Amino acid sequence: MSGATDHLPRLLALVPWIVSHPDTPVGDVATQFGVTEEQIRKDLDLLFVCGLPGYGPGDLMEVVYDGDRVSMSNADTISRPLRLAPDEALALIAALRALLGTPGLVETGAVDRALAKLEDAAGGVVAGTELAVAADPVVAPSGAVGRVRDATTAGRRLRMRYWVPARDEATERDVDPIRVFTSGGAVYLAGWDRSVGDVRTFRLDRALAVEVLDVPAEVPDEARERAHDDRVFTPAADDRLITVALSDRARWVADYYPCESVRDAAGGGLVVTMRARDDAWVRRLALSLAGIARVVEPADLAAAARDAARSALAPYAPYAGQD
């Protein structure tokens, strides 16, 4: 039996192997790839109808049988096994090494095996090369994710020193953890922030320090329910209410962010109201949705978003109208 996870890689490897080993018995090909002869014949039947766009007689690969032996032709485009260029190999190895340095995010055994195979295959390309992996100015301290997970499981309070990018400042707070989850490749903690008395979500690569306290976590039942919402952002009742007009292309915003009201707009699109904890976040949202959304209320935030857009466009003004 052949699973979907190994089928495509086998097909891609099968073509160059047969091209370089013409007139090979089908049974020997099957042995080489560790599958049955019946499966190899099915693979070859599939390759027979593969090729370049146009799919005419001169575009498709040709599988040629001579009794129980098989050869291939017209497969020049993939007649050699995939080879990584030196910069591609270095990029992959650097990425895997960086991944290994992020505790709690991955099964390190699988990454170790992949890295070993890649470094072995790359050979002299990376031999003796020191790879410096660039990091963001703020990264999670070693073991932070593991400590947060342990505290969540044990029901213990956390003391965190946390970087707030919108204000570019570090804050210290005690947090009763509720759950740890991933979204968009980042790891988050949803917890009861005792400094504000409400649920907050923390991106753990912004945690500068994490300490597990010998104090039981105390989370209100209502807060625990809210923290299990799938969305990353959990608004508070006293967060600022804003109104945003969305074009049809920006309708996804109403699904992605918690909204207090959503209504159809005249001429298409939506008008939504939502709560925003930080004015800088509103400006960033407006800039990211330039041309397909605009802040309507409050007036000062709408003006701030327009000013931010003008400032972003100012350096390009001398080139306006040029091809």
N, C-alpha and C positions, 0 to 999 in steps of 0.2 A: 504494500500500500504506500502511496506517496501523498504526503500532506501538502497543503498550499504553501506552508512556510518554507519548504525546500524545493518546490517545483520550479519556480522561476530561476533561482540560482543554478539549479541543475541544467535547465534549458540553455542558459547563457554560457555555462561551462561546456556543455555538450558540443556546441557548434565548433569552437576552436579545436577541441580535442579530436573530433572526427576528421576535421580538415587536415590536421597534422598527422593523423593516423588513418589514411585511406585504406579501403579494402580490409577492414577489421571485422571479424565475426561478430554478429550482434550479441552473442552470448558473452564474448569478451568485453564488449562495451558495457553490458549490464553489470558484469563483475567489477569493472573499473569504477562504476558510479554507485555500487552497492544497492541496486534495485533489481527487480526481476526482468527477464527478457521481454515479457509482455508489456511492462511499463516502459521500457526503452522504445519498443515499437510504437507505443502510443505517443511518446514524446516526439519521435521522428515524424509521425503522421501530422502532429501539430506544427512542427517546424516547416513541413512541406508547404504550408499555406502562409508562412511568414515572410516578410521582406520589406522592401522600401515602398513608400507611397506610389501609387499607380497600379501596383499589384498585377501587372501584366506578366507574361511569360519571362521577360528579361529582368523583372524586379524581384521575383520570389526566389528563395533558396531552393536548391534542388537536392533531394535525397535519392541516391542511386543505389539500388540493390543489385547484387550479383550473386544469386543463390542466397546463401546465408550471410553474405558479407555486405557491408554498407560503406558508402562514401558520400561526401557532400561537395557541392560546388555552388558557385554564385553566392558565396557568403563572405565576400571580402570585407564588408563593413564590420563584422564581428568575428573575423577569423583568428584574432589573437586575444588571449585572456586580458581582462582589464588590468591596467597598470596605473598606479597612482604616480602623478608627477611629484617631484621632491617637495614642492610647496604644499601640495595636497596632503602628502603623508605627514609632514610636520604639523599642519593645521589640525589633523585628526588626532595625532598623538598629544599635542598640546591641550586639546579639548578634553581628552580622556584623563590626562593627568590632573587637569583642573577639577574634573568631576570627582576624581578620587579624593580630592582635598575638601570635599563638602560633606561632612559627616551626616549620616542619617538620611541622605537624599536617595541613595542608590544601594543596590546589592553589590558590594565592592568585589565580590568574587567574580561576577560576570564581567565587570569592567576590567579587572586584573587580567582575565583570560583574553579579552579582546585586545587589550593594550599589548600583551605579550606577543600575540599573533601578529599584530600590526608592526611592532618593532622588529620582529624576526623577519617579516616579509620585506620591510623597508631596508633592512641590511645596512649597507654603508651610507645610505642617505642620511641617517640620523646618528650613526656611530660617532661618539665623542662630542655630539652637539649638545650644548646646554640650552634647554628651552626655558625661557623666562615667560611665565604666563602672567599677562597683565591682569590686574584685579581692580575692582572698583575701590574708591577711597574708603568705603565702608563695607566690610564683609563680616559675616557672622564669626564670632570667636570659636575656636576649636571646641567641638563637643556641644555647642549651644543647642542645636536641634535635638540631639539626644537627651540633654538635660530637660528641655521643654517637654519632650515626649514622656520622660520618666515622671516628671511632676504632674502631668495630665493624668497619667495612669494611676499614680499614687494619691491624687487629690491633694497636692501640696501647693502652697502659694509660691509665686515667683517674684523675685526682685530683678527688674530689668533696667539697664541703661540703654535708651532707645533713641536713635537718630531720626528726627522729623525733617524730611527733605524740604517740605514747603516752607519751613521757617529756618532751615539750615541750623538747627540746634539740637543738642543732646538733652534728653529729659530722663529723669529717674522716676520710676513708678512701681508700685506693687500690683501684681496681676494674679487673679485666681483663674487658672487655665480651665477652659471648657473643651476645646477640641483643636487638633492640629490637622491641617489639610493643605493640599497643593492646588494651585491655580496658575495657568500660564507658565509653568515651569518653576515657579517660586513656592516656597513653603511659608505658610501663614499660621499664626496662633489667634484663635478667637477666645477672648477671655473677659472677665469682669475687672475693669480697670478701677481700682479703689480710689484713685486720685480724682476721678470725675463721677464715680458712682454709676457707671453705665458700661454696656458692652462695647469693646473696641477690638479691632482686628489689626494685628501686627505682622508686618513682613519680616521674617526672621533674619534675612541677610542685612537688615538694618539694626539688629540688636548688637550693641557694642559690648555688653556684658550681661550674663544671665546667672542668677544664683537661686538655688532651690532652698526655700526657707522651711524650717521645722514648724510650720504653722498650717493647719488644715485650710484648704480652699473653701470659701463660703460663697456660693453663687445662688442668687434668687432664681426660683423656678422659671419665672417669666423670661429672665435674661438667658437662661439655658436654652429655652425654646427658640429665642431669636438668634442665638449664636449658631444654631444648626441650619440657618438659611444658607443656601448654596452660594449666595453672592458674597463677594469679598468685602464690600462696604456695607456696614450696618449703621444707618443714620440714628441720631438721637432726636428726641422730641424738641430740644431747644436749638438744634442746628438751623442755620438760616434757610428760609424757604426761597427758592428761585424758580423762575418760569423760563422755559427754553422752547423756542419754536424749531421744530425738526422738519426737514424736507423728507420726501419719500425715501431717499438714500440713507437717511439717518434714523429711520424708524427703529433700528436695532437698539438704540440708546434706551428706549422705553422698556425693552426686555432685559437689558443688561443691568441697569441701575434701578434701585427701588424708587418708585414714583408714587406720589400721593394722589395725583390725578392725571388722567390721560384723555384728551379729546381730539377729535378730528378738526383740522384747520381748514378754513375756506381756501379752496384752490388746491387742496392736497396736503399731505404731511400731517404732523401732529403738533399739539401744544401740550407740554408736560410740565408739571410742577414736581420738584424734588427737593430734598434737604441736602445742603452742602455744609460741611464742617469747616471748610477753609476757602477763603476768597481766592487764594493762589491756585487751588485745584480747579475752581470755576474758570479762571482765565486760561489754564492749560487745556481744559476741556473745550472751551470755545475756539482756541487756536487749532486744536487737533481736528475740529469739525468745520473749519473755515470753508465757507461756500455752501455748506449743506445744513448749517444750524446757526442760531444766534440767541444770545441771552436777551430776554425781554425785560424781566424784572428780577431784582430791584434796579432802579435807574442807575445808581452809582456803580453796580457791578457790570451792567450793560456798557456803560461808558468806559470802565476800566478794560473790558474785553476789547472794545474798539481801539482804545489807545495802544494796547499790547499788540494788536494786529498791525496798526500803523507803524509802530516801532520795528516790528519784524520785517515789514516791507520797505522801510526807508532806505536800507543799503542798496536795494535793487532799483530805486527810482531813476538813477542815471541811465539805466539800460532799458527803460520802458520804451516800447515801440521799435526796438532793434530786433533784427532777425537772428 
